[in-house]
Amino acid sequence: MPRLTVTITEEQAELLEEKTGDGGEYESKSEAVRHFITEYELLTERVDELQQERDRLERKLTATNERVDEVTELLGSARL
């Protein structure tokens, strides 16, 4: 596996300390970082999926609103 040296903030270092070692979720900082990267990738994919779904629903709402406007206009014309 390739090795990597990174500089992180104090808060990030504290998080890694909390998540590793005695009582931590991960046996090592490397394991934690690998997990964080994998989770980031999965979450990014999910965000993309949700954005696509939002766009689809917005298009559907726009089409529905346009149809409501058409029907409202027709009903208004029919009453005259």
C-alpha positions as CSV (number, residue, x, y, z in Angstrom):
1,M,0.0,0.0,0.0
2,P,1.3,3.5,-0.8
3,R,2.4,5.6,2.2
4,L,1.3,9.2,2.6
5,T,2.3,12.0,5.0
6,V,-0.3,14.7,5.6
7,T,-0.7,17.8,7.7
8,I,-4.0,18.1,9.5
9,T,-5.5,20.6,11.9
10,E,-5.4,20.2,15.6
11,E,-9.2,19.4,15.6
12,Q,-8.6,16.7,13.1
13,A,-5.7,15.2,15.1
14,E,-8.0,15.2,18.2
15,L,-10.7,13.3,16.2
16,L,-8.1,10.7,15.0
17,E,-7.0,10.3,18.6
18,E,-10.5,9.8,19.8
19,K,-11.3,7.2,17.1
20,T,-8.1,5.2,17.5
21,G,-6.3,3.3,20.1
22,D,-7.7,2.1,23.4
23,G,-11.5,2.1,23.2
24,G,-11.5,3.7,19.7
25,E,-13.4,2.4,16.7
26,Y,-10.2,1.8,14.7
27,E,-7.0,0.0,15.6
28,S,-4.8,2.6,13.8
29,K,-4.9,6.1,12.4
30,S,-4.3,4.7,9.0
31,E,-7.4,2.4,9.3
32,A,-9.4,5.4,10.4
33,V,-8.3,7.6,7.5
34,R,-8.9,4.8,5.0
35,H,-12.4,4.4,6.4
36,F,-13.1,8.2,6.3
37,I,-12.0,8.3,2.7
38,T,-14.3,5.4,1.8
39,E,-17.2,7.0,3.7
40,Y,-16.6,10.3,1.9
41,E,-16.7,8.6,-1.5
42,L,-20.0,6.8,-0.6
43,L,-21.5,10.0,0.8
44,T,-20.5,12.0,-2.2
45,E,-22.2,9.4,-4.5
46,R,-25.3,9.6,-2.3
47,V,-25.3,13.4,-2.4
48,D,-25.1,13.2,-6.2
49,E,-28.0,10.8,-6.3
50,L,-30.1,13.0,-4.0
51,Q,-29.3,16.1,-6.2
52,Q,-30.5,14.2,-9.3
53,E,-33.7,13.2,-7.5
54,R,-34.3,16.8,-6.3
55,D,-33.8,18.0,-9.9
56,R,-36.3,15.4,-11.2
57,L,-38.8,16.3,-8.6
58,E,-38.4,20.0,-9.3
59,R,-39.1,19.4,-13.0
60,K,-42.1,17.3,-12.1
61,L,-43.4,20.0,-9.8
62,T,-42.9,22.6,-12.5
63,A,-44.9,20.5,-15.0
64,T,-47.6,19.9,-12.5
65,N,-47.9,23.6,-11.7
66,E,-48.1,24.4,-15.4
67,R,-50.9,21.9,-15.8
68,V,-52.8,23.3,-12.8
69,D,-52.5,26.8,-14.4
70,E,-53.8,25.4,-17.7
71,V,-56.8,23.7,-16.0
72,T,-57.5,26.8,-13.9
73,E,-57.5,28.9,-17.1
74,L,-59.8,26.5,-18.9
75,L,-62.2,26.5,-15.9
76,G,-62.2,30.3,-15.9
77,S,-63.0,30.4,-19.6
78,A,-65.7,27.9,-19.2
79,R,-67.5,30.0,-16.6
80,L,-67.8,33.0,-19.0
